[in-house]
Amino acid sequence: MNGGGAARGAATAAAAAGAAAAGAAASPTQQQQPLPATYRLLVAARAGGSFRAVARAVEAPMPAPGPGEVLVRIHFAGINGGCETFRARGEHAFASNSAREAFPLGAEGAGVVVAAGAGVASPRVGEAVACNGAAAFAEYAVAKAAMCTPLPGPPTAEAVALVLSGVTAAAALHGTARVAPGQTVAVTAAAGGTGHFAVQLARLAGARVIAVTGSPQKAERLRELRPDAVICHATEDVDAALAREAPTGLDVIYEGVGGGLRRTVERHLAPGGKLLQVGYISEYPHALPPGAPVGAGGEGVPLDALFWGGKRVELPWGRTIFGQVWPSDPKEILRAKRRVFDLYASGQLLSWTDLSHGFRGVDQIPDAVDYMLEGGHVGKVVIPLM
């Protein structure tokens, strides 16, 4: 998932997890000893044109978790280039950042709880967690306890991928699209951070799955996930390939690319079909000339307005485009989280991560963001912070 879906998803997940955690017994603040007096984190000096342009590594006093919060020593941070681009630019869901200075960056991480605020029964100090909604581009981050998922072992890069990218795919496909056996599902950006989860979850639901990707190397890797068909849009005629592989149309489209590819797959949306817009990375600021407009996202609605506004567009023949792919029922979010972590624990779901870039530590996070935006990665781009 890129950008606004992540921001809205984190807020929805917070509400769901908060409801589940309601009534936790009060407890005094606890912490591991000793903790350093300071820590390093990445902040934006002020909103600007790109993540790299504004990101600065700084040293700050060690924070203390408040009621309902935990302090996490971050071992791995997830890279969501779209979300971080708009956070740094102070646009759309992050518009308030346009008036802020030295605001924190990052959202997804995995690490170990080193301190817990009052009222926190879980997770416990010393427990490994994956969390979102935290300023995770940092050595330490304060997170809402309700937004942390305890892990059965040490923190891993794979857990970072699951906690938002995996949950997004499960929430969208099961909670919103209600994918069913026998349906045909197409996934664009299928080798990406959330796309590879969507391929697997749709297949596990009994759907026929068509994975669409941008290079022969990614196409070859995707075959490991056993989709029914793989289409490389760099070397194949996608329109002709979809007509061949899905002659009666696509029941569900999990779409994160935008641009011409999006327009092509939308033409194949079957009567009653659902298009889930989880991003539009080919039309993010880094990919367009300055001032160039974003294309339409259905019935003339600009794609950025569709996505960030969480709009729902009804098309002829009962087809629907969802700019907000997260279901409104908080219980669906909890079910999605349980689904992906349980499937991963049982070996039925793979969590692909890309650490091949070799970057490490707070200072090299901008390099990892650039690497993700360049599009050559497979799976979720993750950076170690220890």
C-alpha positions as CSV (number, residue, x, y, z in Angstrom):
1,M,0.0,0.0,0.0
2,N,1.2,3.5,-0.8
3,G,0.3,6.9,0.6
4,G,-3.2,7.7,1.8
5,G,-4.3,4.1,2.2
6,A,-1.6,3.7,4.8
7,A,-2.5,6.9,6.6
8,R,-6.3,6.0,6.6
9,G,-5.5,2.4,7.4
10,A,-3.4,3.2,10.4
11,A,-6.1,5.4,11.8
12,T,-8.8,2.7,11.2
13,A,-6.6,0.0,12.7
14,A,-5.9,2.2,15.7
15,A,-9.7,2.5,16.3
16,A,-10.1,-1.3,16.0
17,A,-7.2,-2.1,18.2
18,G,-8.2,0.5,20.8
19,A,-11.6,-1.1,21.1
20,A,-10.0,-4.5,21.6
21,A,-7.7,-3.1,24.3
22,A,-10.4,-1.2,26.2
23,G,-10.5,-2.2,29.8
24,A,-6.9,-3.2,30.2
25,A,-5.8,-3.1,33.8
26,A,-3.9,0.0,34.9
27,S,-0.2,-0.5,35.7
28,P,2.6,1.8,36.7
29,T,5.2,2.8,34.1
30,Q,7.7,0.1,33.6
31,Q,11.0,0.1,31.7
32,Q,14.2,-1.8,31.0
33,Q,17.3,-0.4,32.6
34,P,19.3,1.4,31.7
35,L,18.1,3.5,28.7
36,P,20.3,6.0,27.0
37,A,19.6,9.7,27.7
38,T,19.3,10.5,24.0
39,Y,18.5,8.8,20.7
40,R,18.7,9.5,17.0
41,L,15.7,9.9,14.7
42,L,14.9,11.3,11.3
43,V,12.8,14.4,11.1
44,A,11.7,16.8,8.3
45,A,13.2,20.2,9.0
46,R,10.0,21.6,7.3
47,A,7.8,20.4,4.4
48,G,9.4,20.4,1.0
49,G,9.6,18.9,-2.4
50,S,10.8,15.4,-1.6
51,F,11.7,13.2,1.3
52,R,15.4,13.5,0.7
53,A,15.2,17.3,0.5
54,V,13.8,17.7,4.0
55,A,15.0,14.6,6.0
56,R,17.5,15.3,8.7
57,A,19.0,13.0,11.3
58,V,18.9,14.6,14.8
59,E,19.6,13.7,18.4
60,A,16.8,14.2,20.9
61,P,16.1,13.4,24.6
62,M,14.8,9.9,25.2
63,P,11.0,10.1,25.3
64,A,8.8,8.4,28.0
65,P,5.6,6.6,27.0
66,G,2.4,8.1,28.3
67,P,-0.7,6.2,29.4
68,G,-1.6,3.5,26.9
69,E,1.8,3.8,25.1
70,V,5.0,1.8,24.9
71,L,8.5,2.8,23.9
72,V,10.0,0.5,21.3
73,R,13.6,0.0,20.4
74,I,13.3,-0.2,16.6
75,H,15.2,-3.0,15.0
76,F,13.7,-2.7,11.5
77,A,11.7,0.0,9.8
78,G,9.4,-0.4,6.7
79,I,9.8,1.9,3.7
80,N,6.6,3.3,2.2
81,G,7.9,5.7,-0.4
82,G,4.5,7.1,-1.3
83,C,3.4,7.7,2.2
84,E,6.7,9.3,3.2
85,T,6.7,11.5,0.1
86,F,3.4,13.1,0.9
87,R,4.2,13.2,4.6
88,A,7.4,15.1,3.8
89,R,5.6,17.4,1.3
90,G,2.8,18.2,3.8
91,E,0.1,17.2,1.3
92,H,-3.2,15.4,1.4
93,A,-3.6,13.4,4.6
94,F,-0.5,15.1,5.9
95,A,-1.5,18.7,5.1
96,S,-1.0,19.8,8.7
97,N,2.8,19.2,8.2
98,S,3.0,22.2,5.9
99,A,2.9,24.4,8.9
100,R,5.2,22.3,11.1
101,E,8.9,22.2,11.7
102,A,11.1,19.2,12.7
103,F,8.2,16.7,12.4
104,P,9.0,13.0,12.7
105,L,9.0,10.6,9.8
106,G,8.2,6.9,9.4
107,A,5.3,4.7,10.5
108,E,6.1,1.0,10.4
109,G,8.6,-0.9,12.5
110,A,9.5,-3.9,14.5
111,G,11.5,-4.0,17.7
112,V,11.4,-4.7,21.4
113,V,9.3,-2.9,24.0
114,V,11.7,-1.2,26.5
115,A,9.2,0.8,28.5
116,A,5.4,0.8,29.0
117,G,3.2,3.6,30.2
118,A,0.4,3.4,32.7
119,G,-2.6,1.2,31.8
120,V,-0.6,-1.1,29.4
121,A,-1.3,-4.8,30.0
122,S,0.1,-5.8,26.6
123,P,2.6,-5.8,25.1
124,R,5.0,-6.3,28.0
125,V,8.4,-4.8,28.5
126,G,10.9,-7.1,26.8
127,E,8.4,-8.4,24.3
128,A,9.1,-8.2,20.5
129,V,6.4,-6.3,18.5
130,A,5.5,-5.0,15.1
131,C,3.9,-1.6,15.1
132,N,2.4,1.0,12.9
133,G,1.4,4.6,13.5
134,A,4.7,5.3,15.1
135,A,7.5,7.6,14.0
136,A,9.6,4.5,13.2
137,F,12.5,6.1,11.4
138,A,14.3,6.3,14.7
139,E,16.3,4.2,17.1
140,Y,13.4,4.4,19.6
141,A,9.8,5.2,19.0
142,V,6.7,5.8,21.1
143,A,3.7,3.8,19.9
144,K,0.2,3.2,21.1
145,A,0.1,-0.2,22.7
146,A,-3.1,-1.0,20.8
147,M,-1.1,-0.5,17.5
148,C,1.5,-3.1,18.4
149,T,1.3,-6.8,17.5
150,P,3.3,-9.1,19.9
151,L,5.6,-11.4,18.0
152,P,6.3,-15.0,19.0
153,G,10.0,-14.6,18.5
154,P,12.6,-11.8,17.9
155,P,11.7,-8.8,15.8
156,T,12.0,-9.5,12.0
157,A,11.9,-7.6,8.7
158,E,9.1,-10.0,7.7
159,A,6.9,-8.8,10.6
160,V,7.3,-5.2,9.4
161,A,5.9,-6.2,6.0
162,L,2.9,-8.0,7.6
163,V,1.8,-5.3,10.0
164,L,0.5,-2.8,7.4
165,S,1.2,-4.0,3.8
166,G,-0.1,-7.5,4.6
167,V,-3.0,-6.3,6.7
168,T,-4.0,-3.8,3.9
169,A,-4.3,-6.7,1.4
170,A,-6.3,-8.8,3.7
171,A,-8.6,-6.0,4.8
172,A,-9.2,-4.9,1.2
173,L,-9.7,-8.3,-0.4
174,H,-11.7,-9.9,2.4
175,G,-13.4,-7.0,4.2
176,T,-14.2,-4.7,1.2
177,A,-14.1,-6.8,-2.0
178,R,-15.4,-10.0,-0.3
179,V,-13.2,-12.1,-2.7
180,A,-14.8,-15.5,-3.3
181,P,-13.8,-18.9,-4.8
182,G,-14.1,-19.0,-8.6
183,Q,-13.7,-15.2,-9.0
184,T,-10.9,-13.8,-11.2
185,V,-8.6,-11.3,-9.4
186,A,-5.9,-9.2,-11.1
187,V,-3.1,-7.6,-9.0
188,T,-0.9,-4.9,-10.4
189,A,2.5,-4.1,-8.8
190,A,2.2,-7.8,-7.9
191,A,5.8,-8.2,-6.7
192,G,5.6,-5.1,-4.5
193,G,5.2,-4.7,-0.7
194,T,1.5,-5.2,-0.6
195,G,0.9,-6.7,-4.1
196,H,2.7,-10.0,-3.3
197,F,0.4,-10.4,-0.3
198,A,-2.6,-9.8,-2.4
199,V,-1.6,-12.5,-4.9
200,Q,-1.3,-15.1,-2.1
201,L,-4.4,-14.1,-0.2
202,A,-6.6,-14.1,-3.4
203,R,-5.2,-17.6,-4.3
204,L,-5.8,-18.9,-0.8
205,A,-9.4,-17.6,-1.1
206,G,-9.9,-19.9,-4.1
207,A,-9.8,-17.1,-6.7
208,R,-8.1,-17.3,-10.1
209,V,-5.2,-14.9,-9.8
210,I,-3.5,-12.8,-12.5
211,A,-0.3,-11.1,-11.4
212,V,0.8,-8.0,-13.4
213,T,4.3,-6.8,-12.9
214,G,6.9,-4.5,-14.6
215,S,10.0,-6.7,-15.4
216,P,10.8,-10.2,-16.6
217,Q,12.8,-10.7,-13.4
218,K,9.9,-9.9,-11.2
219,A,7.6,-12.1,-13.4
220,E,9.9,-15.0,-12.8
221,R,10.0,-14.4,-9.0
222,L,6.2,-14.1,-8.9
223,R,5.8,-17.6,-10.3
224,E,7.0,-18.9,-6.9
225,L,3.7,-17.7,-5.5
226,R,1.8,-19.8,-8.0
227,P,-0.6,-17.3,-9.6
228,D,-2.6,-18.7,-12.5
229,A,-1.0,-16.2,-14.9
230,V,1.8,-13.6,-14.8
231,I,1.8,-10.6,-17.2
232,C,4.8,-8.4,-17.6
233,H,3.6,-5.0,-18.8
234,A,7.1,-4.0,-19.9
235,T,7.2,-6.8,-22.6
236,E,3.6,-7.8,-23.2
237,D,0.4,-6.3,-24.5
238,V,-1.6,-6.2,-21.2
239,D,-4.9,-5.6,-23.0
240,A,-4.5,-8.7,-25.2
241,A,-3.1,-10.8,-22.3
242,L,-6.1,-9.9,-20.1
243,A,-8.5,-10.7,-22.9
244,R,-6.9,-14.1,-23.2
245,E,-6.6,-14.9,-19.4
246,A,-9.9,-13.3,-18.3
247,P,-12.3,-13.4,-21.3
248,T,-15.3,-12.7,-19.1
249,G,-13.6,-9.9,-17.2
250,L,-12.0,-9.3,-13.8
251,D,-14.1,-9.6,-10.7
252,V,-11.6,-7.8,-8.4
253,I,-8.6,-5.6,-9.3
254,Y,-6.0,-4.7,-6.7
255,E,-4.4,-1.7,-8.2
256,G,-1.4,0.3,-7.1
257,V,0.2,1.7,-10.2
258,G,-2.0,4.2,-11.8
259,G,-1.4,5.7,-15.3
260,G,-1.9,3.8,-18.5
261,L,-1.7,0.4,-16.8
262,R,-4.6,1.3,-14.5
263,R,-6.7,2.5,-17.4
264,T,-6.1,-0.8,-19.2
265,V,-7.0,-3.1,-16.4
266,E,-10.1,-1.0,-15.5
267,R,-11.4,-1.7,-19.1
268,H,-11.5,-5.4,-18.1
269,L,-13.5,-4.9,-14.9
270,A,-16.5,-7.3,-15.1
271,P,-20.1,-6.4,-14.4
272,G,-20.4,-6.2,-10.6
273,G,-16.6,-6.0,-10.3
274,K,-14.6,-4.0,-7.8
275,L,-11.4,-2.0,-8.3
276,L,-9.4,-1.5,-5.1
277,Q,-7.2,1.6,-5.5
278,V,-4.3,1.0,-3.1
279,G,-1.9,3.6,-4.6
280,Y,-0.8,5.2,-7.9
281,I,2.9,5.2,-7.7
282,S,3.5,5.9,-11.4
283,E,1.9,9.3,-10.8
284,Y,3.5,10.3,-7.6
285,P,5.5,13.5,-7.6
286,H,8.9,11.7,-8.2
287,A,7.6,10.2,-11.4
288,L,5.9,13.2,-13.0
289,P,7.3,16.4,-14.5
290,P,6.8,19.4,-12.1
291,G,3.2,20.6,-12.2
292,A,2.0,17.7,-14.3
293,P,-1.6,16.7,-13.4
294,V,-2.6,13.3,-12.1
295,G,-4.8,11.3,-14.4
296,A,-8.5,10.4,-13.9
297,G,-9.5,7.6,-11.5
298,G,-12.9,6.8,-12.8
299,E,-15.8,8.8,-14.2
300,G,-13.5,11.9,-14.5
301,V,-12.5,11.9,-10.8
302,P,-8.8,12.7,-10.5
303,L,-6.9,9.7,-9.2
304,D,-5.4,11.6,-6.3
305,A,-8.8,13.0,-5.2
306,L,-10.2,9.4,-5.5
307,F,-7.4,7.9,-3.4
308,W,-6.8,10.6,-0.8
309,G,-10.4,11.5,-0.5
310,G,-11.4,7.9,0.0
311,K,-14.1,8.3,-2.7
312,R,-16.3,5.5,-4.0
313,V,-17.2,5.7,-7.7
314,E,-20.1,3.8,-9.2
315,L,-19.7,2.8,-12.8
316,P,-22.2,1.3,-15.2
317,W,-23.1,-2.4,-14.9
318,G,-22.7,-2.4,-11.1
319,R,-19.0,-1.9,-11.1
320,T,-17.4,0.0,-8.3
321,I,-14.0,1.8,-7.7
322,F,-12.9,2.1,-4.1
323,G,-10.5,4.9,-3.2
324,Q,-10.9,3.8,0.4
325,V,-10.1,0.1,0.5
326,W,-10.3,-0.3,4.3
327,P,-13.6,-1.6,5.6
328,S,-15.5,0.7,8.0
329,D,-16.1,-2.0,10.5
330,P,-13.1,-2.1,13.0
331,K,-13.7,-5.8,13.6
332,E,-12.8,-6.4,10.0
333,I,-9.4,-4.8,10.6
334,L,-8.8,-7.1,13.6
335,R,-9.8,-10.1,11.5
336,A,-7.4,-9.0,8.7
337,K,-4.5,-8.7,11.2
338,R,-5.2,-12.1,12.7
339,R,-5.5,-13.6,9.2
340,V,-2.1,-12.5,8.0
341,F,-0.2,-13.2,11.1
342,D,-1.8,-16.6,11.5
343,L,-1.3,-17.6,7.9
344,Y,2.4,-16.5,8.1
345,A,2.9,-18.4,11.4
346,S,1.5,-21.5,9.8
347,G,3.7,-21.2,6.7
348,Q,0.8,-20.6,4.3
349,L,1.7,-17.0,3.6
350,L,5.2,-15.7,2.6
351,S,6.4,-12.3,3.6
352,W,8.9,-11.0,1.0
353,T,11.3,-8.4,2.2
354,D,14.0,-6.5,0.2
355,L,17.1,-5.7,2.2
356,S,19.4,-6.1,-0.9
357,H,20.0,-2.4,-1.0
358,G,22.5,-2.8,1.9
359,F,21.5,0.4,3.7
360,R,21.5,0.5,7.5
361,G,20.8,3.0,10.2
362,V,18.9,6.3,10.5
363,D,21.3,8.2,8.2
364,Q,20.7,5.9,5.3
365,I,16.9,5.9,5.4
366,P,16.7,8.5,2.6
367,D,18.7,6.1,0.4
368,A,16.3,3.3,1.1
369,V,13.3,5.6,0.3
370,D,14.9,6.5,-3.1
371,Y,15.6,2.8,-3.7
372,M,11.9,1.9,-3.1
373,L,10.7,4.8,-5.4
374,E,12.9,3.6,-8.2
375,G,10.8,0.5,-8.4
376,G,13.4,-2.2,-8.8
377,H,12.6,-3.9,-5.5
378,V,10.8,-7.2,-4.8
379,G,8.6,-7.3,-1.7
380,K,8.6,-4.8,1.1
381,V,11.7,-2.6,1.3
382,V,12.9,-2.7,4.9
383,I,16.0,-1.1,6.6
384,P,17.7,-2.4,9.7
385,L,18.3,0.2,12.3
386,M,20.6,-1.7,14.6
